[in-house]
Amino acid sequence: MRRTNLPAELNVFVGRAAEQDRVTRLLEASRLVTVVGVGGVGKTRLALRAAGAVEKRYADGVWLADLSVLPDPELVAFALVEALGLTDHTMRTPAETLTDHLAERRLLLVVDGFEHLVEECAPLVRQLLAHAPGLTVLAVGRRPLRVDGEAVFTLAPMDEDDAEALFVQRAEASAGPGPAVGSVRELCRRLDGIPLALELAAARMPLLTVEQMLRRLGDRFRLLTDGARGALPRHQTLRTAIGWSHELCTPEERLLWARLSVFAGPFDLEAVEYVCAGRELPPERVMDVLGGLLAQSLVAREDTVAGPRYRILDTVSDYGAEWLAALGDTERMRRRHRDWYMGLATWCELEWFSPRQAEVAACLEASLPNLRAALELCLEQPDEAHLAQHLAGTLWFAWVGCGRLAEGRHWLDRALALDSEHDDARLKALWVVGYVTILQGDATAAVAALHECRERARSVGNPLAEAYATHRMGCLALLSDDMPRAEELIGRALATYRELGELNSNVLMGQVELAMARVFQGDLAGGVALCVEVREICEERGERWTKAYALYVLAYAAWAGGDHREARTLLTECVGINHTFHDLVGLVLAIELLALVTASEGDPTEAAVLQGAALPVWDSVGLQLFGSGHFNGARALCAAEAGELLGAERYQASVREGQGLSLDAAVDRALSVRRNRAARGAGPRAPRPFRTAYPENAEARRLPHW
């Protein structure tokens, strides 16, 4: 298993052998190494190359966090959490999540593009290094972090031999063999050996000869130095090279370059056509003009799980942003960018309830930097609070269905802190934040948000919003072991949904939650009937996220009836779906039920390993939230069965083995175990509700009257 998120194949790397060796040696001596240098000098490429070379030193891998596209300083810790592949459903801050995760691990964290966030990044890095003795940080930026113990490596431009090799390689890729060696060396000297400047020049080889480039650069340099002697500062040399590339672009290319600067992170062609097209740049011309910028290395293409995406380099984007500001068009373009991503969020919400659910999840991941930028713009404008609330609420499936509860709450809390006269947007944000806080285990915040939602909905006559608030209060009752109340509230909400014709993933999830409430009260047949219907609708609509929860209930019913083969088949699909969507709540419940099925099949050792594998997931989900006797029933029954057969010592050893598995390894383990042994004893067992796994007099945690 590859314990890294570094690019599988870095761009062809030319030269820099001595610099790479120096960085790798610094990583041996210091736990914080920062590579600094002017823009375009190749800092990121060198750092990634060095990190890949030392990957074997770190038992828990090498991980890259790109901070360059973050619009909000408060998102630094969120970005590191995401880079490490963590999902946290608790009320811990992202910084606490990072500290807990890294405390016992040995890994290298590459933090790239932090210079605009140094005031937030430096204290966080200091905190992580202090509490995680196995952590090493390789930072990449235009200035140091200035943290105690930091080893700073200043990356100089390439020497003449490496610069020439890079230019020739890139030129041949653009126009085939041919540039004269002497002229190339002179051009590399004039460009100060800065890799980005060299690559931009090489991309011009199909149009200009090296001699023509030298003449044009000479004219520009004379203008900048006003004929005075002496070399230009290196940052000015790069700016000159970028400006020269800008001059050589067509008017349409320059306009698109400027407008592309409003994007944060990767973007697709459809987004460019909507955001950047206009009277001066017709939509039908956008693809060809973008292709021109791509051919000149001003824009890069990258393949993602959501399909091809494009990215404009930070230094190039900064130059374009200056031109956009000079045109007086920045705010209009930012609004067009926001409008596109609000539309994309709306499309994703609708398509979440469709066969394209996995595609939506992939699109969301690729679009997240731009969605953040859109949210930030909404929050900047006092008269657009309703847009912030609408967008944060529309993205409920991202926060709940794709494992981003903490970030979702960050945006929802900020949006709801603003006054808005648009009730519908606020009502949706309220029930969504109620949903998020329930799953985080923050019952107080959930009740407050849902109470406000219900009261506002009644006052403005919005029965749908009131139904969502009632539904989520029922969900809170379910997770608080108050099954009769959960059944009553969720049932009431479902009746309203039916009356209003509402049908989506949330509605079907309500039906599954109602099934759970009935099963936990001993009505196995009633719960199964509800989940069979949900499964049929999900298969008809192509919905998978809610289907996984229906499969969980059906698997429990199969296990309770002694059909362990069917239970395993259902849970295997359930685990796969939950892992795809990073839904840790569903995943941990499914793994624990699978462990119980495995114990019932006669393999207590493997059952204990699966139980152990679930424990780190519970740390992320939050044991406090699921301190429920009902939801802990599978774990308690499995521990009793496996512990009795193995004995305390062997049982704990197997649990510890499972605890050592990564999340991916735990899922692989769960999916690879396909045993179909008959249950011990003859014939199927009578149903055994989970409620038998905890004391009969366990009192439900009481909630405020609803």
C-alpha positions as CSV (number, residue, x, y, z in Angstrom):
1,M,0.0,0.0,0.0
2,R,1.3,3.4,-1.0
3,R,1.5,5.6,2.2
4,T,1.8,8.9,0.4
5,N,-0.3,11.3,-1.6
6,L,2.7,12.7,-3.7
7,P,2.2,12.7,-7.4
8,A,2.8,9.1,-8.7
9,E,4.9,10.6,-11.5
10,L,6.7,13.9,-11.1
11,N,7.4,16.0,-14.2
12,V,10.7,15.2,-15.8
13,F,13.3,16.5,-13.4
14,V,16.4,18.0,-14.9
15,G,19.6,18.6,-12.9
16,R,19.5,19.9,-9.3
17,A,21.3,16.7,-8.0
18,A,23.5,18.7,-5.6
19,E,20.5,20.7,-4.3
20,Q,18.4,17.5,-3.8
21,D,21.3,15.9,-1.9
22,R,21.6,18.9,0.3
23,V,17.8,18.9,1.2
24,T,17.8,15.2,2.0
25,R,20.8,15.6,4.3
26,L,19.1,18.5,6.1
27,L,16.1,16.3,6.6
28,E,18.3,13.9,8.5
29,A,19.5,16.6,10.8
30,S,16.4,18.8,11.3
31,R,12.7,18.1,11.8
32,L,11.8,21.3,10.0
33,V,13.4,22.2,6.7
34,T,12.1,25.1,4.7
35,V,13.0,25.5,1.0
36,V,12.8,29.2,0.1
37,G,13.5,31.1,-3.1
38,V,12.0,33.5,-5.6
39,G,8.8,32.5,-7.5
40,G,9.4,30.1,-10.4
41,V,12.8,28.9,-9.2
42,G,11.6,25.3,-8.8
43,K,11.1,25.0,-5.1
44,T,8.1,22.7,-5.2
45,R,9.6,20.4,-7.8
46,L,12.8,20.0,-5.8
47,A,10.9,19.4,-2.5
48,L,8.7,16.7,-4.1
49,R,11.8,15.1,-5.6
50,A,13.6,15.1,-2.3
51,A,10.6,13.9,-0.4
52,G,10.2,11.0,-2.8
53,A,13.8,10.1,-2.4
54,V,13.5,9.7,1.4
55,E,10.1,8.1,1.5
56,K,11.4,4.9,2.9
57,R,12.7,6.6,6.1
58,Y,9.1,7.3,7.2
59,A,7.1,4.3,8.3
60,D,3.8,6.3,8.0
61,G,4.6,7.8,4.7
62,V,5.1,11.2,3.0
63,W,2.2,13.5,2.5
64,L,1.8,16.7,0.5
65,A,-0.4,19.7,1.7
66,D,-0.8,22.4,-1.0
67,L,-1.8,25.6,0.8
68,S,-1.4,27.9,-2.2
69,V,-5.1,27.9,-3.1
70,L,-6.5,28.5,0.4
71,P,-8.5,31.8,0.5
72,D,-9.2,31.7,4.3
73,P,-6.4,31.5,6.9
74,E,-8.7,29.6,9.2
75,L,-8.6,26.7,6.8
76,V,-4.9,25.9,7.2
77,A,-5.6,23.1,9.7
78,F,-8.5,21.8,7.6
79,A,-6.2,21.6,4.6
80,L,-3.6,19.5,6.6
81,V,-6.3,17.2,7.8
82,E,-7.5,16.7,4.3
83,A,-4.0,16.1,3.0
84,L,-3.4,13.4,5.5
85,G,-6.6,11.7,4.4
86,L,-8.3,12.1,7.8
87,T,-12.0,12.3,8.5
88,D,-13.1,13.5,11.9
89,H,-16.7,13.5,13.1
90,T,-16.0,14.8,16.6
91,M,-16.1,18.3,18.0
92,R,-12.3,18.3,18.1
93,T,-10.7,21.3,16.3
94,P,-8.7,20.3,13.2
95,A,-5.5,21.2,15.1
96,E,-6.5,18.7,17.8
97,T,-7.3,16.1,15.2
98,L,-3.8,16.6,13.6
99,T,-2.1,16.5,17.0
100,D,-3.8,13.2,18.0
101,H,-3.2,11.6,14.7
102,L,0.5,12.5,14.4
103,A,1.4,11.9,18.1
104,E,2.6,8.3,17.6
105,R,3.4,8.4,13.9
106,R,6.6,8.8,11.9
107,L,6.0,10.7,8.7
108,L,7.2,13.5,6.5
109,L,4.7,16.3,5.8
110,V,5.4,18.6,2.8
111,V,3.7,22.0,3.3
112,D,3.7,23.9,0.0
113,G,2.7,27.5,-0.8
114,F,2.3,28.8,2.8
115,E,3.8,32.3,2.3
116,H,0.4,34.1,2.3
117,L,-0.6,32.2,5.4
118,V,2.6,32.3,7.4
119,E,1.0,33.9,10.5
120,E,-1.4,30.9,10.8
121,C,0.9,28.2,9.5
122,A,3.9,28.9,11.7
123,P,2.2,28.4,15.1
124,L,0.4,25.2,13.8
125,V,3.7,23.7,12.6
126,R,5.3,24.6,16.0
127,Q,2.5,22.9,17.9
128,L,2.6,19.8,15.7
129,L,6.4,19.4,16.0
130,A,6.2,19.8,19.8
131,H,3.5,17.1,20.2
132,A,4.6,14.7,17.5
133,P,8.2,13.5,18.0
134,G,8.0,11.4,14.8
135,L,6.9,14.2,12.6
136,T,9.2,16.0,10.1
137,V,8.1,19.0,8.1
138,L,9.4,20.0,4.7
139,A,8.0,23.5,4.0
140,V,8.1,25.3,0.7
141,G,7.6,29.0,0.3
142,R,9.1,32.4,-0.6
143,R,10.1,33.1,3.0
144,P,10.9,31.1,6.2
145,L,8.4,30.1,8.8
146,R,10.7,31.4,11.5
147,V,10.0,28.5,13.9
148,D,12.7,27.4,16.4
149,G,14.9,24.7,15.0
150,E,14.1,25.5,11.4
151,A,16.8,24.7,8.8
152,V,16.4,27.1,5.8
153,F,17.7,26.1,2.4
154,T,17.7,28.9,-0.1
155,L,17.3,27.5,-3.6
156,A,19.3,29.5,-6.2
157,P,18.6,29.5,-9.9
158,M,20.0,26.7,-12.0
159,D,23.7,26.6,-13.0
160,E,24.4,27.1,-16.7
161,D,24.6,23.4,-17.5
162,D,21.4,22.5,-15.8
163,A,19.6,25.5,-17.2
164,E,20.7,24.7,-20.7
165,A,19.6,21.1,-20.4
166,L,16.2,22.1,-19.1
167,F,15.6,24.6,-21.9
168,V,16.7,22.2,-24.6
169,Q,14.5,19.4,-23.3
170,R,11.4,21.7,-23.1
171,A,12.2,23.3,-26.5
172,E,12.4,19.9,-28.1
173,A,9.1,18.9,-26.6
174,S,7.6,22.0,-28.1
175,A,9.2,22.3,-31.5
176,G,11.6,19.4,-32.0
177,P,15.5,19.5,-32.1
178,G,17.4,22.5,-33.2
179,P,18.4,25.4,-31.0
180,A,22.0,26.5,-31.3
181,V,24.0,25.7,-28.2
182,G,25.8,29.0,-27.9
183,S,22.7,31.1,-28.2
184,V,20.8,28.9,-25.8
185,R,23.5,29.4,-23.1
186,E,23.3,33.1,-23.5
187,L,19.5,33.0,-23.3
188,C,19.7,31.0,-20.1
189,R,22.1,33.5,-18.6
190,R,19.8,36.4,-19.6
191,L,16.9,34.5,-17.8
192,D,19.1,34.0,-14.7
193,G,18.6,30.2,-14.9
194,I,15.1,30.5,-13.4
195,P,13.2,27.3,-14.4
196,L,9.8,28.9,-15.0
197,A,11.3,31.6,-17.1
198,L,13.2,29.0,-19.1
199,E,10.1,26.9,-19.7
200,L,8.0,29.9,-20.8
201,A,10.7,30.8,-23.3
202,A,11.1,27.2,-24.5
203,A,7.3,27.1,-25.2
204,R,7.9,30.0,-27.7
205,M,10.2,27.9,-29.9
206,P,7.6,27.1,-32.5
207,L,7.1,30.8,-33.0
208,L,10.5,32.4,-32.4
209,T,14.2,31.4,-32.8
210,V,16.5,31.7,-29.8
211,E,18.2,34.8,-31.5
212,Q,14.8,36.5,-31.8
213,M,14.0,35.8,-28.1
214,L,17.4,37.3,-27.1
215,R,16.6,40.5,-29.1
216,R,13.2,40.9,-27.5
217,L,14.5,40.2,-24.0
218,G,17.2,42.7,-24.6
219,D,14.7,45.4,-25.5
220,R,12.7,44.7,-22.4
221,F,15.6,44.6,-20.0
222,R,16.9,48.0,-21.3
223,L,13.5,49.5,-20.6
224,L,13.4,48.1,-17.1
225,T,17.0,49.2,-16.2
226,D,16.7,52.5,-18.0
227,G,20.0,51.8,-19.7
228,A,21.9,51.6,-16.3
229,R,24.5,49.0,-15.7
230,G,24.0,46.0,-13.5
231,A,21.7,42.9,-13.4
232,L,18.1,42.9,-12.7
233,P,16.9,41.4,-9.4
234,R,15.9,37.8,-10.0
235,H,12.3,38.3,-9.1
236,Q,12.3,41.1,-11.7
237,T,13.9,38.8,-14.3
238,L,11.0,36.3,-13.8
239,R,8.4,39.1,-14.0
240,T,10.1,40.3,-17.2
241,A,9.9,36.8,-18.7
242,I,6.2,36.5,-17.7
243,G,5.5,40.0,-19.1
244,W,7.3,39.1,-22.3
245,S,5.2,36.0,-22.6
246,H,2.2,38.2,-22.0
247,E,3.2,40.6,-24.8
248,L,3.5,37.7,-27.2
249,C,0.0,36.4,-26.5
250,T,-2.9,37.4,-28.7
251,P,-5.4,39.9,-27.2
252,E,-7.8,37.0,-26.6
253,E,-5.2,35.0,-24.8
254,R,-4.2,38.0,-22.6
255,L,-7.9,38.6,-21.7
256,L,-8.4,34.9,-20.8
257,W,-5.2,34.9,-18.8
258,A,-6.5,37.8,-16.7
259,R,-9.9,36.2,-16.2
260,L,-8.5,32.8,-15.2
261,S,-6.8,34.5,-12.2
262,V,-10.1,34.3,-10.3
263,F,-10.0,30.5,-10.2
264,A,-8.5,28.8,-7.1
265,G,-7.0,25.4,-7.8
266,P,-8.1,23.2,-10.7
267,F,-11.0,24.1,-13.1
268,D,-12.7,22.5,-16.0
269,L,-13.5,23.7,-19.5
270,E,-17.2,24.3,-18.8
271,A,-16.3,26.6,-15.9
272,V,-13.9,28.6,-18.0
273,E,-16.5,28.9,-20.8
274,Y,-19.1,30.3,-18.3
275,V,-16.9,32.5,-16.2
276,C,-14.5,33.9,-18.8
277,A,-16.6,34.3,-21.9
278,G,-18.1,37.6,-22.9
279,R,-18.4,40.1,-25.7
280,E,-14.6,40.3,-26.2
281,L,-14.2,36.5,-25.9
282,P,-17.1,34.6,-27.3
283,P,-17.8,31.2,-25.7
284,E,-17.0,29.3,-28.9
285,R,-13.5,30.8,-28.9
286,V,-12.7,29.9,-25.3
287,M,-11.5,26.3,-26.0
288,D,-9.0,27.4,-28.7
289,V,-7.7,30.3,-26.7
290,L,-7.3,28.1,-23.6
291,G,-5.4,25.6,-25.8
292,G,-3.1,28.5,-26.8
293,L,-2.2,29.2,-23.2
294,L,-1.7,25.5,-22.6
295,A,0.7,25.3,-25.5
296,Q,2.7,28.2,-24.0
297,S,3.0,26.5,-20.6
298,L,1.0,29.3,-19.0
299,V,-1.7,26.8,-18.0
300,A,-1.1,23.2,-17.1
301,R,-3.5,20.2,-17.6
302,E,-3.9,17.6,-14.9
303,D,-6.0,14.4,-14.8
304,T,-8.2,13.9,-11.8
305,V,-10.8,11.3,-10.8
306,A,-13.4,13.9,-12.0
307,G,-11.8,14.1,-15.4
308,P,-9.4,16.6,-17.0
309,R,-8.8,19.8,-15.1
310,Y,-6.6,22.9,-15.8
311,R,-4.6,25.0,-13.4
312,I,-2.9,28.3,-13.9
313,L,0.5,28.6,-12.1
314,D,0.5,30.8,-9.0
315,T,3.1,33.3,-10.4
316,V,1.3,33.5,-13.7
317,S,-2.0,33.9,-12.0
318,D,-0.7,36.8,-9.9
319,Y,0.4,38.6,-13.1
320,G,-3.0,38.0,-14.6
321,A,-4.8,39.3,-11.5
322,E,-2.9,42.6,-11.8
323,W,-4.1,43.0,-15.4
324,L,-7.6,42.1,-14.4
325,A,-7.5,44.8,-11.7
326,A,-6.1,47.3,-14.2
327,L,-9.1,46.5,-16.4
328,G,-11.4,47.3,-13.4
329,D,-13.1,43.9,-13.9
330,T,-12.0,41.9,-10.8
331,E,-15.2,42.1,-8.8
332,R,-17.4,41.3,-11.8
333,M,-15.3,38.2,-12.6
334,R,-15.3,37.1,-9.0
335,R,-19.1,37.2,-9.0
336,R,-19.3,35.3,-12.2
337,H,-17.0,32.7,-10.6
338,R,-19.2,32.5,-7.6
339,D,-22.3,32.2,-9.6
340,W,-20.9,29.2,-11.6
341,Y,-19.9,27.4,-8.4
342,M,-23.2,28.1,-6.8
343,G,-24.8,26.5,-9.9
344,L,-22.4,23.6,-9.7
345,A,-23.3,23.0,-6.0
346,T,-27.0,23.0,-6.9
347,W,-26.4,20.5,-9.7
348,C,-24.4,18.3,-7.4
349,E,-27.1,18.3,-4.8
350,L,-29.7,17.2,-7.4
351,E,-27.4,14.6,-8.9
352,W,-26.5,13.2,-5.5
353,F,-29.8,11.4,-5.7
354,S,-29.0,9.7,-9.0
355,P,-26.6,7.1,-10.5
356,R,-24.0,9.9,-10.7
357,Q,-23.5,10.0,-7.0
358,A,-19.9,8.8,-7.1
359,E,-19.2,11.3,-9.9
360,V,-20.6,14.0,-7.8
361,A,-18.3,13.1,-4.9
362,A,-15.3,13.2,-7.3
363,C,-16.5,16.5,-8.8
364,L,-16.8,18.0,-5.3
365,E,-13.3,17.0,-4.3
366,A,-11.8,18.5,-7.4
367,S,-13.9,21.7,-7.1
368,L,-13.5,22.3,-3.3
369,P,-10.9,25.1,-3.6
370,N,-13.2,27.0,-5.9
371,L,-16.2,26.3,-3.8
372,R,-14.3,27.7,-0.8
373,A,-13.5,30.9,-2.8
374,A,-17.1,31.2,-3.7
375,L,-18.2,30.9,0.0
376,E,-15.6,33.4,1.0
377,L,-16.9,36.0,-1.5
378,C,-20.4,35.6,-0.2
379,L,-19.3,36.1,3.3
380,E,-17.4,39.3,2.4
381,Q,-20.5,41.0,1.2
382,P,-23.0,42.0,3.9
383,D,-25.9,42.0,1.5
384,E,-25.1,38.5,0.3
385,A,-25.5,36.6,3.6
386,H,-28.4,34.7,2.1
387,L,-26.1,33.5,-0.7
388,A,-23.6,32.2,1.9
389,Q,-26.3,30.4,3.8
390,H,-27.8,29.0,0.6
391,L,-24.4,27.7,-0.6
392,A,-23.3,26.3,2.7
393,G,-26.7,24.6,3.1
394,T,-26.8,23.3,-0.5
395,L,-23.4,21.5,0.2
396,W,-24.9,19.4,3.0
397,F,-24.0,16.2,1.1
398,A,-20.4,17.3,1.0
399,W,-20.3,17.9,4.8
400,V,-22.4,14.8,5.8
401,G,-22.1,12.4,2.9
402,C,-18.4,12.9,2.1
403,G,-16.9,13.1,5.6
404,R,-16.3,16.9,6.0
405,L,-18.3,17.7,9.1
406,A,-15.8,20.0,10.7
407,E,-15.3,22.2,7.6
408,G,-19.0,22.2,7.0
409,R,-19.7,23.5,10.4
410,H,-17.0,26.2,9.9
411,W,-18.8,27.6,6.9
412,L,-22.3,27.1,8.3
413,D,-21.5,28.8,11.5
414,R,-20.0,31.8,9.7
415,A,-22.9,32.1,7.3
416,L,-25.5,31.8,10.1
417,A,-23.7,34.5,12.1
418,L,-24.8,37.0,9.4
419,D,-28.3,38.5,9.3
420,S,-30.5,37.6,6.4
421,E,-34.0,38.5,5.4
422,H,-34.2,35.4,3.1
423,D,-35.9,32.9,5.3
424,D,-35.6,29.9,3.0
425,A,-31.8,30.1,2.8
426,R,-31.4,30.5,6.5
427,L,-33.9,27.7,7.3
428,K,-31.9,25.2,5.2
429,A,-28.6,26.3,6.7
430,L,-30.1,25.8,10.2
431,W,-31.3,22.2,9.6
432,V,-28.1,21.3,7.9
433,V,-26.0,22.6,10.8
434,G,-28.3,20.7,13.1
435,Y,-27.6,17.6,11.1
436,V,-23.8,18.2,11.2
437,T,-23.7,19.0,14.9
438,I,-25.7,15.8,15.7
439,L,-23.1,13.7,13.9
440,Q,-20.4,15.6,15.8
441,G,-22.0,14.8,19.1
442,D,-22.8,18.4,20.0
443,A,-26.5,17.9,21.1
444,T,-26.7,21.4,22.6
445,A,-25.9,23.2,19.4
446,A,-28.1,20.8,17.4
447,V,-31.1,21.4,19.5
448,A,-30.6,25.2,19.4
449,A,-30.3,25.2,15.6
450,L,-33.2,22.9,15.0
451,H,-35.5,24.7,17.4
452,E,-34.8,28.0,15.6
453,C,-35.4,26.3,12.3
454,R,-38.7,24.9,13.4
455,E,-40.0,28.1,14.9
456,R,-39.0,30.2,11.9
457,A,-40.5,27.6,9.6
458,R,-43.8,27.8,11.4
459,S,-43.8,31.6,11.5
460,V,-43.3,31.9,7.7
461,G,-45.3,28.9,6.7
462,N,-42.6,26.6,5.4
463,P,-43.8,23.0,6.3
464,L,-40.9,21.4,4.4
465,A,-38.2,23.1,6.5
466,E,-40.2,22.3,9.6
467,A,-40.3,18.6,8.5
468,Y,-36.5,18.6,8.1
469,A,-36.1,20.1,11.6
470,T,-38.4,17.5,13.1
471,H,-36.6,14.7,11.2
472,R,-33.2,15.7,12.5
473,M,-34.6,15.9,16.1
474,G,-35.7,12.4,15.6
475,C,-32.2,11.4,14.4
476,L,-30.9,12.9,17.7
477,A,-33.4,10.9,19.7
478,L,-32.3,7.8,17.8
479,L,-28.6,8.3,18.6
480,S,-29.6,9.1,22.2
481,D,-31.4,5.7,22.7
482,D,-34.8,7.2,22.9
483,M,-36.4,4.9,20.3
484,P,-40.1,5.6,20.9
485,R,-39.5,9.3,20.5
486,A,-37.3,8.7,17.5
487,E,-40.0,6.7,15.8
488,E,-42.6,9.3,16.5
489,L,-40.6,12.3,15.2
490,I,-39.1,10.6,12.2
491,G,-42.5,9.1,11.3
492,R,-44.1,12.6,11.5
493,A,-41.4,14.1,9.2
494,L,-41.8,11.2,6.7
495,A,-45.6,11.8,6.6
496,T,-45.0,15.5,5.7
497,Y,-42.4,14.5,3.1
498,R,-45.0,12.3,1.4
499,E,-47.7,14.9,1.6
500,L,-45.4,17.5,-0.1
501,G,-43.9,15.0,-2.6
502,E,-40.4,15.3,-1.3
503,L,-38.1,12.4,-2.3
504,N,-34.3,12.5,-2.0
505,S,-31.4,10.9,-0.1
506,N,-32.4,12.7,3.1
507,V,-36.0,11.4,2.9
508,L,-34.8,7.8,2.3
509,M,-32.3,8.1,5.1
510,G,-35.2,9.1,7.3
511,Q,-36.9,5.8,6.4
512,V,-33.8,3.9,7.3
513,E,-33.6,5.7,10.6
514,L,-37.2,4.8,11.3
515,A,-36.4,1.2,10.5
516,M,-33.5,1.3,13.0
517,A,-35.8,2.7,15.7
518,R,-38.2,-0.2,15.1
519,V,-35.6,-2.9,14.9
520,F,-34.0,-1.6,18.2
521,Q,-37.5,-2.0,19.8
522,G,-37.8,-5.6,18.6
523,D,-39.8,-5.0,15.4
524,L,-37.4,-6.8,13.1
525,A,-40.0,-7.4,10.3
526,G,-41.2,-3.8,10.3
527,G,-37.7,-2.5,10.0
528,V,-36.8,-5.0,7.2
529,A,-39.9,-4.0,5.2
530,L,-38.9,-0.3,5.3
531,C,-35.3,-1.1,4.2
532,V,-36.4,-3.4,1.4
533,E,-38.4,-0.5,0.0
534,V,-35.5,1.9,0.4
535,R,-33.1,-0.6,-1.3
536,E,-35.5,-0.9,-4.2
537,I,-35.9,2.9,-4.7
538,C,-32.1,3.4,-4.4
539,E,-31.4,0.7,-7.0
540,E,-34.0,2.3,-9.3
541,R,-32.5,5.8,-8.8
542,G,-28.9,4.7,-8.7
543,E,-28.5,6.1,-5.1
544,R,-25.7,4.4,-3.1
545,W,-25.0,6.4,0.0
546,T,-28.4,5.8,1.7
547,K,-28.5,2.3,0.2
548,A,-25.5,1.4,2.3
549,Y,-27.4,2.1,5.5
550,A,-30.4,0.1,4.3
551,L,-28.0,-2.8,3.6
552,Y,-26.7,-2.5,7.2
553,V,-30.2,-3.0,8.6
554,L,-30.9,-5.9,6.2
555,A,-27.5,-7.5,7.1
556,Y,-28.4,-7.3,10.8
557,A,-31.7,-9.0,10.0
558,A,-29.9,-11.7,8.0
559,W,-27.4,-12.3,10.8
560,A,-30.2,-12.5,13.4
561,G,-32.0,-15.1,11.3
562,G,-28.8,-17.2,11.0
563,D,-28.1,-16.4,7.3
564,H,-24.5,-15.4,7.7
565,R,-23.6,-15.8,4.0
566,E,-26.3,-13.2,3.1
567,A,-25.3,-10.9,6.0
568,R,-21.7,-11.0,4.7
569,T,-22.7,-10.3,1.1
570,L,-24.8,-7.3,2.2
571,L,-22.0,-5.9,4.5
572,T,-19.3,-6.3,1.9
573,E,-21.3,-4.0,-0.4
574,C,-22.0,-1.7,2.5
575,V,-18.4,-1.3,3.5
576,G,-17.3,-0.6,-0.1
577,I,-19.9,2.1,-0.5
578,N,-19.1,3.8,2.8
579,H,-15.4,3.8,2.1
580,T,-16.0,5.3,-1.3
581,F,-17.9,8.3,0.2
582,H,-15.6,8.6,3.3
583,D,-18.6,8.0,5.5
584,L,-17.0,6.9,8.7
585,V,-20.2,6.5,10.7
586,G,-21.6,4.0,8.3
587,L,-18.2,2.3,7.8
588,V,-17.5,1.7,11.4
589,L,-21.0,0.3,12.1
590,A,-20.7,-2.0,9.1
591,I,-17.2,-3.3,10.1
592,E,-18.4,-4.0,13.7
593,L,-21.4,-5.9,12.4
594,L,-19.2,-7.8,10.0
595,A,-16.9,-8.7,13.0
596,L,-20.0,-10.1,14.7
597,V,-21.0,-12.1,11.6
598,T,-17.4,-13.4,11.4
599,A,-17.5,-14.6,15.1
600,S,-20.9,-16.3,14.4
601,E,-19.3,-18.1,11.4
602,G,-16.8,-19.6,13.8
603,D,-13.7,-17.4,13.4
604,P,-13.2,-15.5,16.6
605,T,-9.6,-14.5,15.8
606,E,-10.6,-12.7,12.6
607,A,-13.6,-11.2,14.4
608,A,-11.3,-9.7,17.1
609,V,-9.0,-8.3,14.4
610,L,-11.9,-6.5,12.7
611,Q,-13.1,-5.2,16.1
612,G,-9.6,-3.8,16.6
613,A,-9.6,-2.3,13.2
614,A,-12.8,-0.4,14.0
615,L,-11.4,1.2,17.2
616,P,-9.3,3.9,15.4
617,V,-12.3,4.7,13.2
618,W,-14.4,5.2,16.4
619,D,-11.8,7.7,17.5
620,S,-12.6,9.8,14.4
621,V,-16.4,9.3,14.7
622,G,-16.5,10.0,18.4
623,L,-17.3,7.4,21.0
624,Q,-19.3,10.0,23.0
625,L,-21.8,10.3,20.2
626,F,-22.3,6.6,19.8
627,G,-22.2,5.7,23.5
628,S,-25.5,4.2,22.7
629,G,-26.3,0.7,23.9
630,H,-28.2,0.0,20.7
631,F,-25.4,1.1,18.3
632,N,-22.8,-0.6,20.4
633,G,-24.7,-3.8,20.5
634,A,-22.8,-5.5,17.7
635,R,-19.5,-4.7,19.4
636,A,-20.6,-6.0,22.8
637,L,-22.0,-9.3,21.4
638,C,-18.9,-9.9,19.3
639,A,-16.6,-9.2,22.2
640,A,-18.6,-11.6,24.4
641,E,-18.5,-14.4,21.7
642,A,-14.9,-14.0,20.5
643,G,-13.6,-13.3,24.0
644,E,-15.2,-16.4,25.4
645,L,-13.7,-18.6,22.6
646,L,-10.2,-17.1,22.5
647,G,-9.6,-16.2,26.1
648,A,-8.7,-12.7,27.3
649,E,-5.0,-12.8,26.2
650,R,-5.5,-14.1,22.7
651,Y,-8.6,-11.9,22.2
652,Q,-6.7,-8.7,23.2
653,A,-3.7,-9.7,21.0
654,S,-6.0,-9.9,17.9
655,V,-7.7,-6.6,18.8
656,R,-4.2,-5.0,18.9
657,E,-3.4,-6.4,15.5
658,G,-6.5,-4.8,14.1
659,Q,-5.7,-1.5,15.8
660,G,-2.5,-1.3,13.9
661,L,-4.2,-1.4,10.5
662,S,-4.6,1.8,8.5
663,L,-8.1,2.7,7.4
664,D,-7.5,1.4,3.8
665,A,-5.9,-1.8,5.2
666,A,-8.9,-2.3,7.6
667,V,-11.3,-2.0,4.7
668,D,-9.2,-4.3,2.6
669,R,-9.2,-6.8,5.5
670,A,-13.0,-6.5,5.8
671,L,-13.6,-7.0,2.1
672,S,-11.2,-9.9,1.7
673,V,-12.6,-12.1,4.4
674,R,-15.2,-14.2,2.6
675,R,-16.0,-17.1,4.9
676,N,-19.3,-18.9,4.6
677,R,-19.1,-21.2,7.6
678,A,-22.3,-22.4,9.2
679,A,-23.1,-20.9,12.6
680,R,-22.2,-23.0,15.6
681,G,-25.1,-25.3,16.4
682,A,-27.8,-26.6,14.2
683,G,-30.2,-24.4,12.2
684,P,-30.6,-20.7,12.2
685,R,-30.8,-18.8,15.5
686,A,-33.8,-16.8,16.7
687,P,-33.4,-13.1,16.2
688,R,-31.3,-11.4,18.8
689,P,-31.9,-7.6,19.0
690,F,-28.9,-5.5,19.9
691,R,-30.7,-4.2,22.9
692,T,-29.9,-7.5,24.7
693,A,-26.2,-6.4,24.7
694,Y,-26.7,-3.8,27.4
695,P,-28.5,-3.6,30.7
696,E,-32.3,-3.7,30.4
697,N,-32.7,-0.8,32.8
698,A,-30.3,1.5,30.8
699,E,-32.1,4.8,30.8
700,A,-32.3,6.7,27.5
701,R,-30.7,10.1,27.5
702,R,-33.6,12.5,27.7
703,L,-33.9,15.4,25.2
704,P,-35.9,18.6,25.4
705,H,-39.6,18.2,24.6
706,W,-40.2,18.7,20.8
